Amino acid sequence: QVQLVESGGGLVQPGGSLRLSCAVSGSIFSIVAMGWYRQAPGKQRELVASIIKGGSTNYADSVKGRFTISSDNAKNTVYLQMNSLKPEDTAIFYCNARGVPGPIDYWGQGTQVTVSS
């Protein structure tokens, strides 16, 4: 029973920054990857960034150079540092954890990010 709790969302002006946090608890030993997804109103959920066990990271083209995903193993927390935010970044951001066997995906409740135009 893995639980993910996101925090750090809010309202920010274009060009501003936010740092999202995702605290993970439960069977963390089964997690092989973590990711941040976002979903704008009327749009499908899309992968923003991921970090694989071992440290490899991947980013959507739309956020490369602006967003950074990282993890703090001691705190069992994953972060998404978002810089140079744009109005089109506005969405609910969800933390995801992929575990094995399955694989099975666990999701946080989401945190709203709004970049005013």
C-alpha positions as CSV (number, residue, x, y, z in Angstrom):
1,Q,0.0,0.0,0.0
2,V,2.0,2.9,-1.4
3,Q,0.8,6.4,-0.7
4,L,1.8,9.6,-2.6
5,V,1.1,13.1,-1.3
6,E,1.9,16.1,-3.5
7,S,2.4,19.6,-2.4
8,G,3.8,22.9,-3.6
9,G,1.3,23.9,-6.3
10,G,-0.2,27.3,-6.5
11,L,-0.6,30.5,-8.5
12,V,2.4,32.0,-10.2
13,Q,3.1,34.6,-12.8
14,P,4.6,33.7,-16.2
15,G,8.3,33.4,-15.8
16,G,8.0,32.4,-12.2
17,S,9.1,29.2,-10.4
18,L,7.5,26.5,-8.3
19,R,8.8,23.4,-6.6
20,L,6.5,20.4,-6.3
21,S,7.1,17.8,-3.7
22,C,5.8,14.2,-3.6
23,A,6.2,12.3,-0.3
24,V,6.1,8.6,-0.7
25,S,5.3,6.1,2.0
26,G,4.5,2.4,2.1
27,S,6.2,-0.3,0.1
28,I,8.9,1.9,-1.3
29,F,11.1,-1.1,-2.0
30,S,8.9,-2.1,-4.9
31,I,9.1,1.3,-6.7
32,V,11.3,1.3,-9.8
33,A,10.4,4.7,-11.2
34,M,8.8,8.0,-10.3
35,G,7.2,10.5,-12.5
36,W,5.3,13.7,-12.7
37,Y,2.3,14.0,-15.0
38,R,0.0,16.9,-15.7
39,Q,-3.5,17.2,-16.9
40,A,-5.1,20.4,-18.2
41,P,-8.9,20.9,-18.4
42,G,-10.2,18.9,-21.3
43,K,-6.9,17.4,-22.0
44,Q,-5.4,14.0,-21.5
45,R,-2.9,13.4,-18.7
46,E,0.7,13.6,-20.1
47,L,4.1,12.7,-18.7
48,V,6.2,15.7,-17.8
49,A,9.2,14.1,-16.2
50,S,10.4,10.8,-14.9
51,I,13.3,9.4,-12.8
52,I,14.3,5.8,-13.0
53,K,15.8,3.8,-10.2
54,G,19.5,4.5,-10.7
55,G,19.0,8.1,-11.5
56,S,18.3,8.4,-15.2
57,T,15.8,11.2,-16.0
58,N,13.5,12.0,-18.9
59,Y,11.5,15.1,-19.8
60,A,8.8,16.0,-22.1
61,D,10.1,18.3,-24.9
62,S,7.9,21.1,-23.8
63,V,9.7,21.3,-20.4
64,K,13.3,20.5,-21.2
65,G,15.6,23.1,-19.9
66,R,12.9,24.5,-17.5
67,F,11.9,21.6,-15.2
68,T,14.1,19.3,-13.2
69,I,13.1,16.1,-11.4
70,S,15.0,14.9,-8.5
71,S,14.7,12.7,-5.4
72,D,15.9,12.7,-1.8
73,N,16.2,9.1,-0.7
74,A,16.6,10.0,2.9
75,K,13.3,11.9,2.9
76,N,11.5,9.5,0.5
77,T,10.5,12.5,-1.5
78,V,10.5,13.3,-5.2
79,Y,10.6,16.9,-6.4
80,L,9.8,18.8,-9.6
81,Q,11.6,22.1,-9.8
82,M,9.7,24.3,-12.4
83,N,11.3,27.4,-13.7
84,S,10.4,29.9,-16.4
85,L,6.7,28.8,-16.1
86,K,4.4,29.5,-19.0
87,P,0.6,29.8,-19.1
88,E,0.4,26.6,-21.0
89,D,2.0,24.8,-18.0
90,T,-1.3,25.4,-16.1
91,A,-2.6,22.0,-15.1
92,I,-3.1,19.6,-12.2
93,F,0.2,17.9,-11.6
94,Y,0.2,14.3,-10.4
95,C,2.9,12.3,-8.8
96,N,3.3,8.8,-10.1
97,A,5.1,5.8,-8.7
98,R,5.6,2.6,-10.8
99,G,6.1,-0.5,-8.8
100,V,6.6,-4.2,-9.4
101,P,5.3,-6.8,-9.9
102,G,2.7,-5.8,-12.4
103,P,3.9,-3.2,-13.1
104,I,1.4,-1.2,-11.1
105,D,1.1,2.6,-11.0
106,Y,0.3,4.6,-7.9
107,W,-1.0,8.1,-8.0
108,G,-1.1,11.1,-5.8
109,Q,-4.2,13.3,-5.4
110,G,-2.8,16.0,-7.6
111,T,-1.8,19.6,-7.0
112,Q,-3.0,22.6,-9.0
113,V,-0.5,24.7,-10.8
114,T,-1.8,27.9,-12.4
115,V,0.3,30.2,-14.4
116,S,-1.5,33.5,-15.0
117,S,-1.4,35.0,-18.4
